[in-house]
Amino acid sequence: MVERRPLFTFFCHLLLILGIVSIALPVWLALVATTHENTAFATGTPLWFGDLGFSVFGELFRNESAFNNSELPITLMLVNSLIMALCITVGKLSISILSAYAVVFFRFPGRMLAFWMIFFTLMLPVEVRIMPTFEVIANLNMLNSFYGLTIPLIASATATFLFRQFFLTVPAELVEAARIDGAGPIKFFFDILLPLSRTNIAALFVITFIYGWNQYLWPLLITTDSDYYTIVMGIKQMLGVVDGVIEWNKIMATTLIAMLPPVIVVIVMQKAFVKGLVDSEK
């Protein structure tokens, strides 16, 4: 029997409402800001819709309008961000699942040493090793390219560790049965292990896609050509006003557009994402 505690229930709902408001309020202010002229922000932040409606969104895509005397095509930046996020996501998942597969199901000298070396890289994020990584990319002539944007961010010790922990739960009887049926390492991986890992893959896909989409520091460092600007970089460039008025309505509209792809990915893969995180067999 579940004990009813009205006060505790009220407190939980209050915290939930406050959390929703704290997240939704900035989004609401950004949406409202897109409907106002830039002069409206001189006296404060509007809280209700203005006279422009949502014409700013159409202008962004229709005219590829200039921001502060510099052309920043919104469509191209979205495509660049999508390419970068997908390459990082697919690369991370592919390398991580194969690394975990090798560590768990193969016996070779230095197997655990290799795993712990991968695991120790968790203490060295991109921000810590950014200068030597930049030097390597520069020496390989990969500046201002999708190779330079994605390859240094592909390896993931976190995903390798999570896949390894899942693979350790696979019963030895299943591996032995596959071996008796004549399944080699490749067939066992693709026909048995990969289908069993689909919820883990879905959860890590969402996490790594958002990670790749939101990258700012690394693209800013290695990209000077506007043809390779990502949407997150573009928002920062729009704020760089030397002599003029900051076009807040267009900046807020671009910010909302930049939020949509990660939101769509989370909504589409919500069930698999949650199951991958809370599955009791993990």
C-alpha positions as CSV (number, residue, x, y, z in Angstrom):
1,M,0.0,0.0,0.0
2,V,1.4,3.4,-1.0
3,E,1.2,6.0,1.8
4,R,-0.3,9.3,0.7
5,R,1.7,12.4,1.8
6,P,-0.1,15.5,0.5
7,L,2.6,17.9,1.7
8,F,5.4,15.9,0.1
9,T,3.4,15.6,-3.1
10,F,2.8,19.3,-3.2
11,F,6.5,20.0,-2.5
12,C,7.5,17.7,-5.4
13,H,5.1,19.3,-7.8
14,L,6.3,22.8,-6.8
15,L,9.9,21.8,-7.5
16,L,8.9,20.3,-10.8
17,I,7.0,23.5,-11.8
18,L,9.9,25.7,-10.8
19,G,12.3,23.6,-12.8
20,I,10.0,23.8,-15.9
21,V,9.7,27.6,-15.5
22,S,13.5,28.1,-15.1
23,I,14.0,26.1,-18.4
24,A,11.1,27.5,-20.4
25,L,11.5,31.2,-19.4
26,P,14.7,31.8,-21.4
27,V,13.2,30.0,-24.4
28,W,10.0,32.2,-24.1
29,L,12.0,35.4,-23.9
30,A,14.0,34.4,-27.0
31,L,10.8,33.6,-28.9
32,V,9.3,36.9,-27.9
33,A,12.5,38.8,-28.9
34,T,12.2,37.6,-32.5
35,T,8.9,39.5,-32.9
36,H,10.3,42.9,-31.9
37,E,12.4,45.6,-33.6
38,N,16.0,45.9,-32.3
39,T,15.1,49.3,-30.8
40,A,12.7,47.6,-28.4
41,F,15.7,46.2,-26.4
42,A,17.1,49.6,-25.6
43,T,14.7,50.0,-22.6
44,G,14.5,46.3,-21.5
45,T,13.5,42.8,-22.5
46,P,9.9,42.6,-23.9
47,L,7.7,39.9,-22.3
48,W,5.0,39.7,-25.0
49,F,5.0,39.4,-28.8
50,G,5.6,42.4,-30.9
51,D,4.5,43.6,-34.3
52,L,7.0,41.7,-36.5
53,G,5.4,38.4,-35.9
54,F,7.6,35.5,-37.0
55,S,8.8,37.3,-40.2
56,V,12.4,37.2,-39.0
57,F,12.5,33.4,-39.4
58,G,11.4,33.7,-43.0
59,E,14.0,36.5,-43.7
60,L,16.8,34.3,-42.3
61,F,16.1,31.5,-44.7
62,R,14.8,33.4,-47.6
63,N,17.4,36.2,-47.9
64,E,20.3,34.7,-46.0
65,S,20.4,38.2,-44.5
66,A,23.7,39.9,-43.4
67,F,24.5,40.2,-39.7
68,N,26.6,43.3,-38.9
69,N,27.9,43.7,-42.4
70,S,29.1,40.0,-42.7
71,E,27.3,37.3,-44.6
72,L,26.5,34.3,-42.4
73,P,24.2,31.9,-44.3
74,I,22.0,30.2,-41.8
75,T,21.3,27.2,-44.0
76,L,25.0,26.5,-44.6
77,M,25.8,26.8,-40.8
78,L,23.0,24.3,-40.0
79,V,24.3,21.8,-42.6
80,N,27.9,22.2,-41.2
81,S,26.7,21.6,-37.7
82,L,24.7,18.6,-38.8
83,I,27.6,17.1,-40.7
84,M,29.9,17.7,-37.7
85,A,27.5,16.2,-35.2
86,L,26.7,13.1,-37.3
87,C,30.3,12.4,-38.1
88,I,31.3,12.7,-34.4
89,T,28.4,10.6,-33.3
90,V,28.9,7.8,-35.8
91,G,32.6,7.8,-35.3
92,K,32.4,7.7,-31.5
93,L,29.9,4.8,-31.5
94,S,31.8,2.8,-34.1
95,I,35.2,3.1,-32.5
96,S,33.8,2.7,-29.0
97,I,31.7,-0.4,-29.6
98,L,34.6,-2.1,-31.5
99,S,37.1,-1.2,-28.8
100,A,34.8,-2.6,-26.1
101,Y,34.2,-5.7,-28.2
102,A,37.9,-6.4,-28.6
103,V,38.6,-5.8,-24.9
104,V,35.8,-8.1,-23.6
105,F,35.7,-11.0,-26.1
106,F,39.3,-11.3,-27.2
107,R,42.3,-12.4,-25.2
108,F,45.5,-10.8,-26.2
109,P,48.6,-9.5,-24.3
110,G,48.1,-6.0,-22.9
111,R,44.3,-6.2,-23.2
112,M,43.5,-4.6,-19.8
113,L,46.4,-2.2,-20.2
114,A,44.9,-1.0,-23.4
115,F,41.5,-0.5,-21.7
116,W,42.9,1.4,-18.8
117,M,44.9,3.6,-21.1
118,I,41.6,4.4,-22.9
119,F,39.9,5.0,-19.6
120,F,42.6,7.3,-18.3
121,T,42.0,9.7,-21.2
122,L,38.8,10.7,-19.4
123,M,41.1,12.9,-17.3
124,L,42.3,14.7,-20.5
125,P,39.4,16.3,-22.3
126,V,39.8,18.3,-25.4
127,E,40.1,21.6,-23.5
128,V,43.2,20.3,-21.7
129,R,45.0,19.0,-24.8
130,I,43.7,21.6,-27.2
131,M,47.0,23.2,-28.1
132,P,48.9,20.0,-29.0
133,T,45.8,18.7,-30.8
134,F,45.7,22.0,-32.8
135,E,49.4,21.6,-33.7
136,V,48.8,18.1,-35.0
137,I,45.8,19.2,-37.0
138,A,47.7,22.2,-38.4
139,N,50.7,20.0,-39.4
140,L,48.4,17.6,-41.2
141,N,46.9,20.5,-43.2
142,M,43.4,19.8,-41.8
143,L,42.5,23.4,-40.7
144,N,39.2,24.7,-42.3
145,S,38.0,21.2,-43.1
146,F,35.4,18.7,-41.8
147,Y,38.3,16.3,-41.1
148,G,39.7,18.8,-38.6
149,L,36.3,19.5,-37.1
150,T,35.5,15.9,-36.4
151,I,38.4,13.6,-36.2
152,P,39.9,15.0,-32.9
153,L,36.6,14.6,-31.2
154,I,35.7,11.1,-32.3
155,A,37.4,8.9,-29.7
156,S,35.4,8.5,-26.5
157,A,36.5,6.7,-23.4
158,T,33.1,7.1,-21.8
159,A,31.3,5.3,-24.6
160,T,33.9,2.5,-24.6
161,F,33.5,2.1,-20.9
162,L,29.7,1.9,-21.1
163,F,29.8,-0.6,-23.9
164,R,32.3,-2.7,-22.0
165,Q,30.2,-2.8,-19.0
166,F,27.2,-4.0,-21.0
167,F,29.2,-6.6,-22.9
168,L,30.3,-8.0,-19.5
169,T,26.7,-8.9,-18.8
170,V,26.3,-11.0,-21.9
171,P,26.0,-14.6,-20.7
172,A,29.0,-16.9,-21.5
173,E,26.5,-19.5,-22.6
174,L,25.3,-17.3,-25.4
175,V,28.9,-16.8,-26.6
176,E,29.5,-20.6,-26.4
177,A,26.2,-21.4,-28.3
178,A,27.1,-19.0,-31.1
179,R,30.5,-20.6,-31.4
180,I,29.0,-24.1,-31.5
181,D,26.6,-22.9,-34.3
182,G,29.6,-21.8,-36.3
183,A,29.4,-18.1,-35.8
184,G,32.7,-16.4,-36.2
185,P,33.7,-13.1,-34.5
186,I,32.2,-10.9,-37.2
187,K,28.9,-12.9,-37.4
188,F,28.6,-12.9,-33.6
189,F,29.2,-9.2,-33.5
190,F,26.7,-8.2,-36.2
191,D,24.0,-10.9,-35.7
192,I,23.9,-11.2,-31.9
193,L,25.9,-8.5,-30.1
194,L,24.8,-5.5,-32.1
195,P,21.1,-6.1,-31.8
196,L,21.4,-6.6,-28.1
197,S,23.2,-3.2,-27.9
198,R,20.6,-1.2,-29.7
199,T,19.2,0.6,-26.6
200,N,22.7,1.4,-25.5
201,I,23.5,2.7,-28.9
202,A,20.3,4.8,-28.9
203,A,21.2,6.4,-25.6
204,L,24.7,7.2,-26.6
205,F,23.6,8.4,-30.0
206,V,21.5,11.1,-28.3
207,I,24.2,12.1,-25.9
208,T,27.0,12.2,-28.5
209,F,24.9,14.0,-31.1
210,I,24.1,16.8,-28.6
211,Y,27.8,16.9,-27.7
212,G,28.8,17.3,-31.3
213,W,26.1,19.8,-32.1
214,N,27.0,22.1,-29.2
215,Q,30.7,22.2,-29.9
216,Y,32.0,25.8,-29.8
217,L,35.6,26.0,-28.6
218,W,37.2,23.5,-31.0
219,P,35.4,24.8,-34.2
220,L,36.3,28.4,-33.2
221,L,39.9,27.5,-32.9
222,I,40.5,25.7,-36.2
223,T,38.0,27.4,-38.4
224,T,38.6,30.8,-40.0
225,D,36.7,30.2,-43.3
226,S,33.0,31.1,-43.0
227,D,32.2,28.2,-45.3
228,Y,32.9,25.9,-42.3
229,Y,31.1,27.9,-39.6
230,T,28.8,25.9,-37.4
231,I,25.5,27.4,-36.1
232,V,26.9,27.8,-32.6
233,M,29.9,29.7,-33.9
234,G,27.5,31.8,-36.0
235,I,25.6,33.0,-33.0
236,K,28.8,34.3,-31.5
237,Q,29.8,36.0,-34.7
238,M,26.5,37.8,-34.8
239,L,27.3,39.4,-31.4
240,G,30.6,40.8,-32.7
241,V,29.5,44.4,-33.3
242,V,32.2,47.0,-34.1
243,D,30.0,49.9,-35.1
244,G,26.2,49.4,-35.2
245,V,23.2,47.9,-33.4
246,I,23.1,44.3,-32.3
247,E,20.4,42.6,-34.2
248,W,18.8,40.8,-31.2
249,N,15.7,39.6,-33.1
250,K,17.8,37.7,-35.7
251,I,20.2,36.4,-33.0
252,M,17.4,35.1,-30.9
253,A,15.7,33.5,-34.0
254,T,19.0,31.8,-34.9
255,T,19.4,30.6,-31.3
256,L,15.9,29.0,-31.4
257,I,16.7,27.4,-34.8
258,A,19.9,26.0,-33.4
259,M,18.0,24.4,-30.5
260,L,15.6,22.5,-32.8
261,P,17.8,19.6,-34.1
262,P,18.9,18.3,-30.7
263,V,15.3,18.7,-29.4
264,I,14.0,16.7,-32.4
265,V,16.6,13.9,-31.8
266,V,15.6,13.7,-28.1
267,I,11.9,13.5,-28.9
268,V,12.3,11.0,-31.7
269,M,14.6,8.7,-29.7
270,Q,13.1,9.3,-26.3
271,K,11.8,5.8,-25.6
272,A,15.0,4.1,-26.7
273,F,17.1,6.7,-24.9
274,V,15.4,6.2,-21.6
275,K,15.4,2.4,-21.9
276,G,19.1,2.5,-22.7
277,L,19.8,4.5,-19.5
278,V,17.6,2.5,-17.1
279,D,17.6,-1.0,-18.6
280,S,18.1,-3.4,-15.7
281,E,20.3,-5.6,-17.9
282,K,22.9,-2.9,-18.3
